[in-house]
Amino acid sequence: MSFRRWFTASILAFAATHPAHAETDPHSYAQPGVVSVRALDLELEVDFNQRELAGTAELALDWHDDAARSLVLDTRDLVIERIEAAAADGTTTAAKFTLDERDAIFGSALRIALDKAEPVVRIHYRTQPIASGLQWMTPAQTASRKHPFMFSQSQAIHARSWVPLQDTPAVRFTYTARIKAPKGLRVIMSADNDVAHALNGDFRFEMKQPIPSYLLAIAVGELAVRKTGPRTAVYAEPAVVTRAAREFADTEAMIAATESLYGPYRWDRYDILVLPASFPFGGMENPRVTFATPTIIAGDKSLVGLIAHELAHSWSGNLVTNANAQHMWLNEGFTTYVENRIVEAVYGKDVATMQLVVDDQELRSELADMTPNEQRLVTDLTGIDPDDGLTGVPYDKGRWFLRFLESRYGRDAFDPFVRAWFDQHAFQSVVTTDFLAFYERELASRHPGKVGLAELDEWLHGIGVPANAPVAHSARFDIVDKAAADFLAGKLAAKKIPARNWVTYEWLRFINALPEKPTVDQMKALDQAWKLTGTGNGEVAFRWYVATVRAGYADARPQIATFIQRIGRRKLILPIYEALAKTDEGKQFAIGVFEKAKAGYHPLTRGSVAKVLGIKD
Ligand SMILES: [Zn+2]
């Protein structure tokens, strides 16, 4: 069905008859309209030798169709041993099941046949070493090199590779877990972690707030902990934890700033788990404990905007959740908007504005290479791997749309509107029509004439950036722009660039101002003056390395190799691989590095890089 047609019909009438769960999730075999999982109980043993989790998943079910006899779950590469159904009186009976043929994107539907609509189903199963949602690391891949490490990444649809469940964000459930792991290691879950827990190999967890499956998370490894505030702590490998705790010292201030804008933090604790550098993302907003890449520990808090982003998800995404990935802007656009508001509250308007300008500029150049469907906020992802839909559109175009609304209505009206959106949809899954109905009722009808329907339509369903988009302006960037222009024109020596006190965003602006093909002499002069090759700041590093590749500045190659072998965060390394792949020589170099690096990469990163290089992983 065309979203455009939905919109031009009456938004309110439509939304009233089409609640979020009525829209089918194209990425799940589950049938939540028939039966939905209310609670999950996991009992798993972590086996590093076999690289498997083995045990049981018990699902408590709410049947919405009493005549139904079949429970369909999502799985990928799970070994299902046996299944029992438990009646209300506790008696169990074996249940018959079939596992569909494996689909490369969606995995295998697990079809469980029941005699009647039983309240509980228990599945005995084990994962396989290739589980797409788990990364098993050898001791050599950790900082201390002493113990193995394992962590999960369930978003977008990888929870099904380690737990049989309804892997759709349209369904929310609470969970409990008992995890057995080697003594001396710590187990962390997206649940009630206890900073004082004994490392006795036996961990129990409870998550009492209902979450969608993609927020199910586990990590096991040699993890130390430092408290950073009354409800915040940092977990990390012992060699990293002190630096990490210092970098994330402002977390409590960020929570307080967000609460004053958008209402109480509803997840009790907010801890941060710093993973080994192979973590494929910047951060993952697992509730109560954000999983984060160590590449944001720059030493000067300049990259903690990422923590603001993951924290913002505690409101947008974790609390109010897109019901399927086609409405991802409701998670990521809101979160990127809230992130910028947190940065403004904690680090000031100057820094927040620089972030906006850089992100707006980079979105525009990203859009230039996209298909029309990819450019739309509300997309059709039927048959498409949701991991491939990860572009700047739901993030920065979504954020820009909300800034557009903010600019038209003013913060006095818009801030309470956003807060009410979170309050009134807390622990619910939503689609774009829910947002439009709420917008119509709570904002548009109270302040008529501020935004036209055609304008809304263009933001949600149009391509590119609408002409009415508010333009952010940073006076500090005017100075950077002038320095870049003068340097490129040969009027300003590299060492005279006034960059002594630049923050990260000023460097990003400067590097983005370099032409498609800077000269080797220009790159060499910049490098000698400012030591950009080898910088510890990942955001500066990847943009600089891309520029060196375009310029043909070979001096940076050894450091590029080190960077892309050490780090597995896709955002930081894929652009470098892409730039290298544009020439035969660069591609050969890239393939050589990838062959050495891939054993340490997460499966998601491996797949993405192999695709860029056009080789089989
Ligand atoms: Zn996010």
Boltz pocket constraint, residues with backbone or C-beta under 6 A from the ligand:
constraints:
  - pocket:
      binder: B
      contacts: [[A, 309], [A, 313], [A, 331], [A, 332], [A, 335]]
      max_distance: 6.0
